[in-house]
Amino acid sequence: MVADDNKCIARFDREDLRKDLPTGEKVKMTVTGKVFYNGGYADFEGSDFIRVIKGG
């Protein structure tokens, strides 16, 4: 995972994601979770279009 300039770039193994994730050049993916911040937990959500390649 790389973080810089308020951006985070993450790579995932396809088998760790949804089983029905389609392949394609522009697949919308949404990530949600919680982070520990200022002594408490804060929810986060982010969406982007990703390229999903077929594993082989």
C-alpha positions as CSV (number, residue, x, y, z in Angstrom):
1,M,0.0,0.0,0.0
2,V,1.3,3.4,-0.9
3,A,0.1,6.7,0.6
4,D,1.1,10.1,-0.6
5,D,-0.5,13.5,-1.3
6,N,-3.7,12.4,0.5
7,K,-4.1,9.4,-1.8
8,C,-3.8,5.7,-1.1
9,I,-3.0,3.1,-3.6
10,A,-3.8,-0.5,-2.7
11,R,-3.4,-3.7,-4.5
12,F,-5.5,-6.8,-3.8
13,D,-5.4,-10.4,-4.8
14,R,-8.5,-11.1,-6.8
15,E,-9.4,-14.1,-4.6
16,D,-9.6,-11.7,-1.6
17,L,-12.4,-9.7,-3.3
18,R,-15.9,-10.4,-4.3
19,K,-16.3,-13.6,-6.2
20,D,-18.6,-11.9,-8.8
21,L,-16.3,-9.0,-9.4
22,P,-16.3,-8.4,-13.2
23,T,-13.2,-7.9,-15.3
24,G,-12.8,-4.7,-17.3
25,E,-11.1,-1.4,-17.8
26,K,-13.6,0.7,-15.7
27,V,-15.2,-1.2,-12.8
28,K,-16.5,0.8,-9.9
29,M,-15.2,-0.3,-6.5
30,T,-16.2,1.1,-3.1
31,V,-14.2,0.6,0.0
32,T,-15.6,1.2,3.5
33,G,-14.1,0.8,6.9
34,K,-13.0,2.4,10.2
35,V,-9.8,4.0,11.2
36,F,-8.5,5.0,14.6
37,Y,-8.2,8.8,14.7
38,N,-8.0,11.4,17.5
39,G,-8.7,8.9,20.2
40,G,-11.7,7.4,18.5
41,Y,-12.9,5.5,15.4
42,A,-14.0,7.3,12.3
43,D,-15.9,5.7,9.4
44,F,-14.6,6.1,5.9
45,E,-15.8,5.4,2.4
46,G,-14.2,5.9,-0.9
47,S,-15.1,4.9,-4.5
48,D,-13.2,4.9,-7.7
49,F,-13.2,3.2,-11.0
50,I,-10.5,0.5,-11.3
51,R,-9.1,-1.8,-13.9
52,V,-9.7,-5.5,-13.1
53,I,-7.6,-8.0,-15.0
54,K,-8.3,-11.6,-15.4
55,G,-6.0,-13.8,-13.3
56,G,-4.6,-16.9,-14.9
